[in-house]
Amino acid sequence: MSVRILRQVGQRLLGLVFVLAAVVTSVFLMMQLVPGDPLVSETGGVTQEQLDRLRALYGLDQSVFDQFTAYVGNLFQGDLGRSFRTQEPVVDIIQQRIWSSLELAGAALLIVMFVGFPLAMFAAAATREGRHRRLEVGFLSVTSVLGATPNYLIATLLAFVFAVQFTLLPVGGSGSFEQLILPALAVAIAPTMSLARIVRLETLDVLSQDYVRTARSQRLPTHMIYLRHVFPNVLTAALTVGGLIFAEVIGGAVIVENVFARPGLGTALVDGVLSNNYPVVQGATLVLAVTVVVVNTAVDITLDVLDPRARTG
Amino acid sequence: MTASALRLSRTGMSAPVLRAFRRAPSGMIGAGVVAAILVVAVLGPIVFGDEAQERDLTNASQGVSREHLLGTDALGRDILARLIVATRLSIGLGLASAALAMVAGILIGVSAALFGGRARVIVLRTIDTMISFPSILVAVFFSVILGRGVTGALIGVAASTAFHIARITSTLAISASRRDYVDAARVLGVRGRPLVVRYVLRNIGEPLTVAASVVVGSSIVTISALSFLGLGPQAPQYDWGTMLTEGVKAIYRTPAAALGPAGAIAISAFAFAFVGEAVARAMNPRLWTAPSGRAARAVATAPAATLVEQAAAAGRARPDERVEVGGKDGPPALEVTDLVISFPSAQGATEVIKGVTFSVGEGEIVGIVGESGSGKTMTALAVAQLVPYPGRVSGSVRLHGRELTDLSRKELDSLLGNDLAVVFQDPMASLNPRLTIGTQLGQAVRVHKGFSRRRARDLAVRSLAEVSIPAGETQLGRYPNEFSGGMRQRAMIAMGVMKEPSLLIADEPTTALDVTIQAQIMDVLHDINARHRTSMILISHDLALVKQNCHRVLVMYAGRIVEDLEADAIRTQAVHPYTKALVGTVPEIGQSRTGPLPDIPGEIPDPADPPPGCPFHPRCPLAVDRCSVERPPLLHRGGGHRAACHVANEGVE
């Protein structure tokens, strides 16, 4: 590891701090910017006196600056406020729900990687230099149609086919493996297809490189050419879109959880918005946004470290 | 004419662009569906408005029937009528949000180009960060602070999309503003806003049109997602998304209530996506002819295209080209007979190599010279069995008497893997950037000779020493980018030497290197030739280099050998006017020998319309009538000297 790479990583981490600060500020401002009084709709028919007491309880009677410092201070102590509804700490709500979301996003990511990558590499190998035109057209058609299908439609369709028509799989809830299958597929299908398209193009690009011709001139076995010479180059190229794919999966999980009524962060977020339960909305938004930002930074740092040029200088 | 096609013509698209758009069937179908959707959006509420509101509680939550093609909802309203009425809000919101996103995105993106220094960096970073968030999260954020409902959803989706547009715009605008004509305008006194508007926007208009046509579809989808989650239109307003929510709740009893809105969203998403794709394709002239851009490019860059020539249908005059084998001494290492390589083309098949016969003796260094496109590299690739798809190879290639075309894949791997090494032109591109030098050097002997890791390492160190790279042990763990150009080429040669091949093909091994390094690389090759009696083929466009370093020289022109003679004799005994022309302008020893082949008056044959007879006759000072009619055969002149020229071969049998 050279000094240059350490400095680059340092810069990334500094950038991460800035973005996290911006995320925290935006999430804090969410409640401030809500049209009208955040408590009113929740507390219809209460007296002014009761309203004032609630305001004091949630700290809404203080100046914006004081509220902000209090918010950030609490944040560092792991306190995300309390639900307007149940008075339950938001942290507890998130802890109850985050595992279901992680399970869904994780399963979807596994599908994206372990289906998208091989699919793309096989498609690239079969269609390189204009071979198998029909296969290429088929691949492009299928991936573009499935890749453009919104996840909530895929979810609806999967629910209809597997749960309603054939009653093979459950359509709601979470906890069991069966309950994970349909939501994970619904989240994964579109990103899998977009990843497959990108990776196929990258693979074709790598296959046309001179160093692959060098490997072929050495008459190495096919699996060695693909696994040793092509794959590492494709992987780093694909990793550059890894952050975007991850965001697509997280966004997909938020929506699909609502289709299948899985108690996760996505349903917490949407239920929170629909019931004006802003502390929960803030908590869920914060956790999701921070996850995305941290993963993106991790991807960037991985790319920095993997770059062979990082070793020089 | 559809809205998108109109938009195209208004932004000044040329006739061929429109033609290309019309030619794509998916684009035309998409445009037709989009047009139909727009008609429904305009007329739907007028025609079906009342029916959509008609409640019939006795017929609530019914499935598909003749009266209600998609069934009824919980209040007994006809779902199909509601679906048609909802088209206006769904599509309208999508279009409005897309328009808003375009305007905001272009403003943000162009501002990045207008700013310099730190401000630009901050804007660009912000854009990058914003697009890294899931768009649904950004949309939810905005719909919370703006209140649930139509406005919140519209602005929320626009905000999440705008940064994608901003990213595209900033990239385009910054690169456009760096172009010469913008500088020129700046010098002429065009400043600030007018400059951006007039020069930059005009030049980024086309890519942004493509982006816009994609954004419309994605906006409709994301708006519907928000509505589906309950964050869009609030009752009594409804769009496809809210209808889908109700439908999914009732999916067990009346699936049509869910599938109807799902279908509507899907159909419009695909229709707009197809139009977007067709617009993108129409805007990119490279994609007009072939269905697949990449494949088209692959064909275009294949050597065939540079030498397109109608296949001579009426029996190619191929004279008896028997060669006394054994160039230098002993039996030949390589015999190539009647080698023909063709690529499919508009005319059926185009031959880039039109019958090449030669041999390389054991320990002999044979040079192949010719202008680019003469077929020298393709010949070498055929020997190495590396002719790119979809090239077809016919004729015979024998390595140590073994006919390569007769061998199975496995036998080929073993024979070529052990006996043949190829050193390619560009050492930077020809070494894998992600693998260490050690791995790349060792892999062939580990596979083909079954060497252990340790033994391969030891051999690699020795091979590196042989090409004058010291301290091989430490070099093995390094990556190609840590090597200089000369070192990389030596490493390439060391890689070839590892397996002690009997034939080494070096394709322009020194072209990318400076003169001093060139000489060193040639020394290395000579050294190997002397030490291991390795036969070599040295391909170059530099006659002087070939003359100095080879035993024998093959001169190629337009896919054929036109002369074959001893390197030492090339000054004195060359007879072909092409060779003579090359020799005539070779600088004397002591002068720079880095230059490419000299300028010969005239041009290489027009690929589309090759001259009849001798391909060189239009440029030939000695040409006689016969040359433009009859192609001269490659005839033996004795002593291994061959030439293909009517004039020079006068009297030769």
Interface residues (C-beta under 8 A of the other chain):
Chain A: G15 V19 A22 S26 L29 M30 L33 V34 P35 T127 R128 E129 G130 R131 R133 E136 V137 L140 S144 V145 A148 T149 P150 Y152 L153 T156 L157 A159 F160 A163 V164 V171 L201 L204 S208 Q209 D210 Y211 R213 T214 A215 R216 S217 Q218 R219 L220 P221 M224 R228 H229 P232 N233 T236 G243 L244 A247 E248 I250 G251 G252 V254 I255 N258 V259 L269 V270 V273 L274 Y278 V281 T285 L288 A289 V292 V293 N296 P308 R309 R311 T312
Chain B: R125 T129 I131 S132 F133 P134 S135 I136 L137 V140 F141 S143 V144 I145 L146 G147 R148 G217 V221 S224 A225 F228 L229 G230 L231 L244 G247 V248 I251 Y252 P255 A258 L259 A262 I265 A266 A269 F270 A273 E277 P291 S292 R294 A295 A296 A298 V299 A384 L386 P388 Y389 P390 L412 D413 S414 L416 G417 L420 A421 V422 F424 D426 A429 S430 L431 N432 P433 R434 L435 T439 Q443 A444 V447 H448 Y479 P480 N481 E482 M492 M495
